[in-house]
Amino acid sequence: MIRTIQDEILRLKKEQDITILAHCYQSADITEVADFVGDSYALAVAATKVTSKTVIMCGVRFMAEGVKLLCPDKQVLLSHRDAGCPMAEQFSPEKITAYRNAHPDCTVVAYINTTAALKAVCDVCVTSSSAVKIVSALPGREILFIPDCNLGAYVAARVPDKAFTFMDGGCPIHGAVTIKEARAAKEAHPGAPLLVHPECSPDICALADYVGSTTDIMNYAKQSPEREFIIGTENTIAAHLRLQCPDKLFHPMSKDLICPDMRLTTLPDVLDCMNGKGEEITLDPDIMEKARHCIDEMIRLGG
């Protein structure tokens, strides 16, 4: 059944000239039919390099918005209309604007895991892999980093010459893992390096052998001579690594590292999207212009 649906998706993709982007948290049956698999920023950049007029995002809403910002002339479809991101929607543009008005010398740094409307009232975007480099390059000293406090703390520890302010935000999945769980995983798998995402708490990051973005974690595990790893990010990554590196062992840091929004999209959803049932992403022109500036600054400063 899976193979039959995949074959139909591949047929329609060619017939309708559609490019499929799949975030690396998506299941293997979806990533197998995708044209590009990666993190949110890599997928948005990939979309700018394809000639297809239609792009399907198998991920969550802010990722589809990111593609639309970089590819305003393309039709961008979200494979599941309910796939959002709690962290991306934690603050309103009004709240950030009010803070900016009260702190005119502050530079507002937005993690890429934010809505387009929120990006539109910020100065620059960052990814988990580029945040330290970009914040270091900013001319101002005062930084409001939103929304993830854990990633912000990780950056602040590495850019001590800046003064950081955080709001009460973050990934509810990564942030919920406890130091007790991390220690239990290390005890259960002695000698296995612990690789964690900086959306995890600072005490877990301090315990880790490597801290990096999802893509960085995967690359580290693939290139390392070690044969066994504890993976401290969404559990799909451990599953993908098992398939890609069958000679190595990968253990989830916590059984609860599961993003329900990323798990919403199924292979039949992708097929339905190709048959006209996906949600097309549309954005207000003013929001697009301002949010695109935020992305452009990220590209300028981060490379």
C-alpha positions, 0 to 999 in steps of 0.5 A: 500500500505504501509503495502504491501511494509513493508511486502515484505521488512520484507520477503526479509530481512529474506530471504536474511539475511539483517539488516536494520539500520534507523536513527531516522530522518527517517519516521515512515514507515521506522523505523517500518521495521528497526532492529535498530533505533538510531543516527549515532554512535549507528547504526554503533555500532549496525552493529558490533553486527549483524551476517548479511553480508549485512547492509542497512543504511537508513540515509545519506552517512557519516553514511553508511561510519561509518558502513563500517569503523566499519564493513569492512567485511560487505556489506554496502548499502546506501538506497538512493545514493543522501542522503548526508550531507552538513555539512559533506562535508564542508571542504576538507582533504587538508584544514585540513591537511594544518592547521595541518601542520601550527599548529603542537601542535593542536589536530583536533577533528571531529564531527562524521558528517564528511566524512571518508576522512575527519576523516582520517586526524583528531585525534579523532571523537566525537558525540554531546553527547560525545564531552564534555567528549572526549575533556576534556580528550585530553592531548593537550590544542589547539583544532581545532573543525570541522565542526560545530561551534555551537556544538564547541561553546557548548563544548568550554563553558564547557571545558574552559581550552582548546583553541578552533579554529573553521572554518566556518561550521555547520548544515544548518538546525539547524543553520538557526533557529533564536532566534526569532523563538525560543522565538515565540515557547516559547510564543506560548507554555508557560511552555513547556520545550524547548529541543534543539540540540547543533547544534543550535546557542549558543543564542538558547541553552542559551534559552533552558531548555535542550540541548542534542543529538537527542537520549538524547532529546527523552529520556528526553521527555519520562522520564520527568513528563512534558506533553508538550514540544518544540522540537528543532531538526529535526521535524521528532523527534516531530512526533516520540515522538507523536507516542511513547508518545500519552499522551504528546504534542510535538511542533516543534521549527520551521516549517523549521527544516526539513533535505531534505537529510534525507527525500530523502529515501522512503519506496520504496527506501528501497525495491529497495535496497533489490532488488539490486538497492542500492549503495554499500559503498566502501572506499580506504583501506588507508582512512579506516585505518586512519579514523578507528583510529579516531573512535577507539580514540572516543571509547577509550576516550568516552566509 
